[in-house]
Amino acid sequence: MNNNEVHTLVIGAGQAGLAAAYYLQQRGVDFVVLDERATVGEVWATRFDALRLFSPAWASGLPGFPWPGSKLRYPSKDEAAAYLRNYAAHFRFPIHLGQRVISLVPAIGSGYVVETAARATYCAQHVIISTGAYPAPKVPAFAASLPKHVQQIHSSHYYRPSQIAGTGPVAVVGSGNSALQIAADLASTARPVYVAFDENTKALPNNQLIWALLKSTGLLRLSRSNFLGRRMMHTPEPVVSGDLQRLRSYANAKFVGRATGATPEGALLARRSTTPPLEAVVWATGFQPAYDWVKLPIFDATGIPRHQRGLTEAPGLAFLGLPWLDSRGSALMGGAGADARFVVHNL
């Protein structure tokens, strides 16, 4: 068994964890970053093939390291993975890969003890949990009503249309940008696609002007602690109007409204209509918390961490990368730096 003692331990080498590493390095803090994957950026590399960042490169950089190439492009998921790898290599962060954390407990006296599935033990006075947005795939309870012959897959495990067996009807359930992109990806194969999308969801253009306005007006930085930020936080996220229009251009894509249930015959019930019996369903229905490995009373009844701008009531323990950690930009690559700087300076 290995024993490692550091001042600060960062759990997760995604965009938030790497931004934290940058500011820890700038302050001369002794730290280590742990990640369960074999390489930095692997989470991005293993997303679905058609995925692109929703923000242009110029608005997506981590601190101290601009994106290479055209700043106006919307990088692919492989470019995002390469950017994170190059970022970590450029600053030579101390990253221990293949270290899936299975336990975080208070140490005797002060600090924390972290154990990994690879039988390594780390002791640290401070811990920053940067495992990204909530990690556990979420599907509605009525998914269990579908018969076994209907293939079910969560968007986190969808990569390309060839994963979906057959050529018959498939449904994509969800009201976010990933749902629209996956539905269009499937519709491009000419099979019938039923889109269980809440059409009350607002759609906005995603272009350079919009991003210039968002950045210059500070809307992305509005904190959940003020009135306007709270209103934005509790308003459903808009989708990209161009993605919505593209999906609507496919004659084989039919919008059925928000999904409300399922039948034993394999159909989905929705607000506008019911689908025919399906061959498959892709659930682009988001994620939920899964922090059972954190043995501390810092979570609310739903499992969401209690925090103020990432700082928890447990001394020296913080979170980064959560949706609305402080602002709308908290979950975006370009917003990771501001949150990381605050947490590192105040932990």
Secondary structure, DSSP 8 states (H G I E B T S, - for coil): -EEEEEEEEEE--SHHHHHHHHHHHHTT--EEEE-SSSSTTHHHHTS-TT-B-SS-GGGS-BTTB--SS-TTS--BHHHHHHHHHHHHHHHT--EE-S--EEEEEE-SSSSEEEEETTSEEEEEEEEEE---S--EE---GGGGGS-TTSEEEEGGG---GGGS-SSS-EEEE-SSHHHHHHHHHHHTTTS-EEEE--TTS-EE--SHHHHHHHHHHTGGG-BTTSHHHHHHHTS---EEHHHHHHHHT-TTEEE--SEEEE-TTS-EEESS-B----SEEEE---EE---TTB-SS-B-TTS-B--BTTB-SSTTEEE-S-TTSSBGGGGSGGGHHHHHHHHHHH-
